[in-house]
Structures are given as structure tokens and as C-alpha cells.
């Protein structure tokens, strides 16, 4: 069982509840109770695209649950009296009636059964209130986190239509598809997508995409062939002479092997070491390319926000925030410096490459850090070659990966930008 896959389903349920709860999830016992109920209600079905078994859930609110809202006669829509919901009770016009908004939420969850089955349906019901591993603790962390970027996104998406003093018909479609991203070649990162249809028209620009992690620093797991191709594409230009000729031989061997089921170990290790030892830039001249690689590997084509749910904290990587660090974080100690009029002063943060010995053993990591930093704890991201020990001369895709890992709690991508005026 994979905790990350289980949390994808739980997170989708949580999003749907926040969107249709008039109290915005303030009652955590309500969230806990309804998520538990939905986990028990999932079905085990066989995929129409393969022989794989899937854990699925389809819910329609208010058709299935109304959660205290008024309903219209068809039971299709929630009726939300505008002023009663959107105005504070201390407001002088509180209680004045305005046309009601109509709101509907559709939840669709599809997960791989071999990764999640024990945590849903009859198997979950048989636990009698228990749970597997750290899932219960992480779910508590999720439902109690109201200061996060993802919570604010959900509330903003909700209030955009419910607080505009107009009568709207709004449909929120929350989709968690644990198998759709596999056909994208890694370019689509979203595990959960929220589409908003207002007054019959899908508001594409307001779509929300989330990529879920569970205590993981890895933002991308590249297969060995594509991973080594990317390393070669990025850094082989910095090689010369015999090193460049050796790298060319290695990448051709890897390309040839990729047509079969196994890749020879020696070309992979040799190419990685050539790049690591002789192909990295000496300064910041590749900074823009290094930033672009991180943004692509982390957020994909769909610019999905990363939500990493841990036992003690939730780590978020949000595209706009990372771009701000890139554009403005090059000041002293990574500060966002402000002009006298309060506007930010553009000071691009430059990245450099360093080789850092991995605490996990194996090949040293290639780390990308802000200019002037040397410690791995400060890296923005890094590249690590994972080769299973004793895998022999031939290595399969499951035994070998090129891991793209984001910086930890002391990295600027976690701590964010401090602000101060210019002296």
C-alpha cells in the first residue's frame, strides 16, 4: 500500500467538503466523520482500459448529502441565501434577502487498488476506527491546516461567486484520477483537479491543480533513459575532448538499450560521473536553465501546486511563490528588498551547481544552490542517481531512477522570502 496514493483520495474528499461546507471546515469533527464515511463507501471495480482493479467513489452534493443547506425541489442544487451566508451578522444589512446562489459539487475518485485497497471500502470498515501506518495522523494534519496556500485557494474559488452579490449557478468538479497522469510522460503533475463551471461556462483560468506527496522530497522520478538523456542535454556542452567523446558513446549506448527492457549499468554510471565531475557549470551562467528545469520537474505543464502532507507539517511548493523567489530573492541573505514606494526590487536569485556526498550512500548528489551557499540544507533542488545495489551488469527501470529532489525545511523554497526596505 502507498500512503501517497491513499492521501490523494482523502485530499480530494477534503476539497469537496471544504467547497460545500458553509462553515469552511471549521468543524474538524464534521470533516473527519464525512471523510471516514466516504472512505467506507468506495467501490472496487475493474478498469475499462485494462484488467487492473480500481477503488472508485462518485458523490453528488446535494443529491447524496445536503449538509444543512436548503435544497430546491429537484434536489439538484444547494440554495445559498446570499446575505445570510456572505455577510457578517454584525453588518447592518444582515438578514436582508437576496436571490440565492445555486451550488453543486461533483466528486470523482479513481485510485489503483493495489496501492490503496486496504485503506478504503470494506477493508477500511473492518478496522473499526483504526487506520494504517501514518494515515490517521496525516489526515488530522490536513483537516486542521487552515493557513495553507491550498486552503486559501479553495476558499477563494468558493467566495468568488458566493460573495459577488449576484445570483450564480456554480458547479465544482473535484477529480482525483490515480491513473490518468501515467499517459502524460510525466508532463502532467496534477493528482487532483478542481474545475469550476459558473452559469454553464467552465472557467478554465480558475481551475485548481494539486500534486500530492506524502513525506517525500522527490518531485520527479525519471526513468533511467529519459533521466540520463536530460542530464546529457543539459550539461554535455560543458564537456570537451575525451570526456565529450566518452559521453557521446554512453548516451548512444543508453538510447540503444532503452529500446529493450534493460539498460547496461556501465554507460549509466560512466555518463553520470562524467557530468558530475567535469560537466557542471563553474558559476551562474546556467542559472536560468537550472531554474527552468526545477519548475518543469516540479509543476509540469499544468503548473500543479505541490502539497506534501507529513505528520508534523504540510510543505507546499506553489508556482507563483517559487517564481517570486527566482525573480526577487537575490538580495542579501535571500531577502526580498523593497524600494521606498514599497514595490519589490528585482534581484534575480542565481543558482550554482555543487557535488554533495549523499547521506544515503551511493553516488554523490548534484545539488543546485543559491549563489554563495555551500550546504546541502540550503539547496533549491538536487539530482540523485538511484541504482539498486547488486543489480548486476544490467539494470531495469524499476531498479534505477534519476531522482529530482526539492530542498528541505532550511531551503529558501520552504522558508520563503523575508522582506526589508533598502537602506
N, C-alpha and C positions, 0 to 999 in steps of 0.2 A: 504494500500500500504506500502511496506517495502523499505525504501531508500537503504538499503544494497543490496537488490536484483536488484533494478534498476541500481545501480552503477556497479554491476557485468557485466551487458550488456554494459554499457558505457565504462567500463575499457577494455573489450575485443575489442570493436571498436577502442579505442585509441591504443591498442597494434598493431592491424593490420595496422593502419595508420602509426605508427612510423616505422614499419618494411618495408613498401613500399614507404615511403616518402623520396626522395633523399635529402631533407633538414633536415631530422631527427626531424621534428616537430617544427622547429624554427618559422614558421609562425603559430601562435596560431589561427589566424582567419581561416586558412585552416582547422585546426583540429576541431574547433568549428563548422564550416559550414558542414563538412563532417559527423561528429557525429550526428548533427541535422538531416541531410538528411537520414542517416541510421536509426535513431530512427523512422522517419516517414515511412520508407519503411518496417518495420516489419510486419509480418503476424500473424493472430490469427488462430490457428489450434487446433484440438483435438488430444490428445496423443494416440499413438497406444498401449501403455501399460496400460492405464486406461482411465476413462472418463474425466480426467482433461483437461482443456484448457491451451494452451501454447502460449507464444509470441515467435516467431522464426524469424531468419534472416539468409539467406545464401548469401554470397557475394564471388565472384571470381575476383581477380585482376590479370591481366588487362582485363579480359573478360568484366567486368562491368564498370570499370573506369581505365584509364591509368595514370592519374595524371602527364602527361608530359613526361613519359618515351617513348622511341622508342619501337615499337612492332614488333614482327616477323609477317610473312604473315598469320599465322594461328590465330593470336590474342591470342595465348595461353600464351606466355611468354613476360615479360618485357625484353628488351635488354639494358643492362647497360654497356656502353663502359668503360672498366676498368680504364684507366688512366684519362679519363675525369671526372670520379666520385671520384676516390680514391686518386688522387694526388692534392696537393695544387697548386694553379695557379702560385705561385712563384717558384715552382720546375722547374729546368732547362729542365726536360723531360716532362713538362706538354704539353698535346695535342698529344703526340705520341699515335698511335693507337695500342691497344692490343685486342685479342679476347674478345668479350662481354660475361659477365655473363648473364645467363637467370634466372629470378626470378619470382616466382608466390606466391601469398598469398591467402589462403582459410580461410574465416571467417564463423564460425557456432555458432549461439547464440540460446539457448533454455532456456526460463525462465518461471516460474509459472505465469499464467495470473492473478490469484487472488492476487499476490503480486506486479505486475508490469504494468498491462494493461493500467492504466491511464497515464502512462509516455511514452507510445510508440504508434505507428500506428496512426489511425485516431483520437484517443483521444488526443494524443500529438499535432497533426497538428491543432486541434481545439483551442489550446491555443494561436495560433498566436504569437509565440515567447516567451510566458511565460513558466513557469515551476512550479513544485510542491515543496513545502517545501524548503529545503536547497540544492536541487539537483543542481541547476544552480551554486550556489556558490562553491559547492564541485567539480563540473566539471571544473570550472575555476582554482581551486587549482590544480587539476590533470594535466591539459594541460600546466600549467605554471611551473611545477616542473621538472626541468632538472638535479637536483643534487642528485636525489634519487637512491637508490640501484636498484629499478626495472627499471628505465630508463637506467642505465648503463648496466644492463643485456640485455635489448632489443638491445641496440647499439652494445654490444659485440657479441651477437648472429648474428647480421646483418653483422658486419665487418669481422667476422671470415672467411667468404667466399668471400666477395666482395673486400677485401683488401689483398688477398693472391697471387695476380699476376698470377692466374691460371683461366682458363675458367671453370666455375661451373654451374650446373643446380640445383637451390635451391628452395624448396617448404616450405613455412611456413604455418602450420595449427594452427589457433587460434580457440580454442573451449571453449565456456562458456556454461556449462550444469548445470542448476539450480536444476536438479532433480537427477542426477547420483549419487551424494555423499550420498543420503539418504539410499542406499542399502549397504553402506560400514560399517555401525555401528559406524560411526564417525572416522574411521581409515584413511580415505582419506579426506584431508582437502582442496584440490585444487578446486577453483571455476572456474578458467581459466587455461587452459593448452595450451602451445605452443610447438608443435612438429616440428622438423626440419628434412627434408628429402633432403639430398645432393647427387646428382648424382645417384638417385634411391635407396639410402640406408638411412633408418631412423637412425639418430644419437641420440641414446637413452640417452647417458650421457649428451647431451646438451639440453634435454627437460627442459622447464621452467614451474614451477607451482606457481600460486599465490592464496592466500586465501584472499578474500576481506572483509573488515569491513567498517562500517560507524559510526564514532564516538563511538566506542564500546571498552570497556576494556575486555570484555568477549572473551576468546579464545576457550572455550569449554562449552557447555551446556549439562551436563549429565542428563539423565533421573534418576529419584529418585532411582530405583532399582539398576542400574549399578553404580550410584554415591556412594550410601551407601556401595555397595559391594567393591568398590575401597578403600574407607576410612577404611573399616574393614580389607581388605587385607594389607593395608599399616601400620596401627597403632595398630591393636588389640594385636599384640605381646607384646606391652608395657603395656598392662593391666594385672592385676593379681587378684586372689581371687574372691570376689563377683562381682567386676567390669567386669572381663573377662567372668564370667558366665552370667551376665546380657547382655553383648554384644553378646554372642553366641545366647541367646534367641531372641534378637532383630533381628539379621541378618537372623535367620531361619524364623521368622515371616514375614520379608520383602520378602524373597525368595518365601515363600508360597503365599503371597499376589500378587507378581509380575505375577503369573500365571493367575490372574484375571485382572479386569480393574481398581481397586482401591487399594491403599495401606493405611493401618491404620496409622493415624497420630502419635500415641504414640510411636511405635517402632522406627520410623524415628527420632523424636526429641530426644528420650532417647539415641539412639546409637550415634547421633551427639554430644550430650553433654558429654557422657562418653569419647569419643575420644578427644574432645576439652579440657576437664578438667583434664583427667588422662592418656590419651594415647599418647600425643605428646612427642617427644624426648627432653631431658633436654639440650643437647648440639648439636654437629655437627655430631654425629655418623650415622645419616641417610642422610647426605648431598647428597651423590651420588644418592640415591633413589629419593630424592626430586627433584634434577636436572633432572633425567630421566623422572619423571612424568611431569614436566613442558615442556620438549622437546617433549614428546609424545602428550600431550594435545594440544600443540600449533601448531606443524608442522606435526603431523600424520606420517603415513608410507611413504607418498610421499614427505616429507620434503618441504612442500609448504611454500614459503615466505609469511608472513602476511603483507598486505597493508591496513592500516586503514586511510581512507580518511575523514578528518574533514574540517570544514570551515576555520580554521586558519592554520592548518598544516597537514602534512601527517606523520603518525607514521608507522615505519617499524620494523618488527621483522624478522631477517634473520638468518637461522640456523647456518651458519659459524660464524657470529658475536657473537651469543649467546654462542656457544661452546668456542670461544676465551675468552669471559668474564669468563666462567666457569674455563678454564684452566689457565688463566694468571691474573685474576682480583683480586687475594687475597693479593695484596701488600697494602701498606699504602694508606688509603682513596680510595681503589679500583683502584689504578694506575697500569698500565702495566709498570713494571720496566724492563729496558734494561741492558744487560751486556755490557762490554766495546766494544765488537765487534759488537754491535747493535742488537744482537739476543735477543728475549724476554726471560725473566726468568720465567720458570713455577712456578706459585704460585697459586694453586687452590683456587678459592673462595668457602668458605664453607657456607652452608645455615643452618639457625636455624629456629625453629617454635615458633610463638608467637600468643597469642589470642588478637585480637584488636577489640574494640567495633566498629560496623559499623555505619557510619553516616546515613545510610538508615533505621536504626531501625532493628528490628528482631534479630535473633541470631547473636552473635559476630562472626567475621570472624577469620578463621585460616590463618595467614599470614606467608610467608616464606621469610626471610630477610637475607642479608649478615651478617655474624658473626660480632657482635658488634653494629649493628643497632637496633633501637627500634621503630622508627617512621613508620607508615603505608606508608608514602610517599616514603620510601626507599625500600619497599618490591619488590622482584622479581616477585612474584605472590601470590595469595591467594585463599582460598576456602570459598565460601559463600553459606549457605543453604537458599534457597528462598522458603518460604511457604506462599501461599496467605492467608492473614488474613481472619478469619471467614470461613475457608474452611470446618469446621466440623470435626468429628472423622475420616472420610475417605477422602483421598486426591488423585486426579487423576494426571496423568503425566503432564497435562498442568498447573496444579496449583502449582507444586512443581518441583524444579530443584536443582541440585548441580552445582553452577557456578564456573568455574575456570577463574580467572581474572588476567590479566597481570598488572605489576606495571605501574605507571603513569609517567609524564614528569620528575619527580625528581629521578626516579629509574635508576640504572646503566644500565638496559636494554634499556633505552631511551637515556641517556646521553653518553653512551659508555665509553671506557677506555681512560683515559689520559695517556700520555707516559712521562717518565723521566728516565735519566740514574741513575744507582746505585751510591750512594756516596762512 
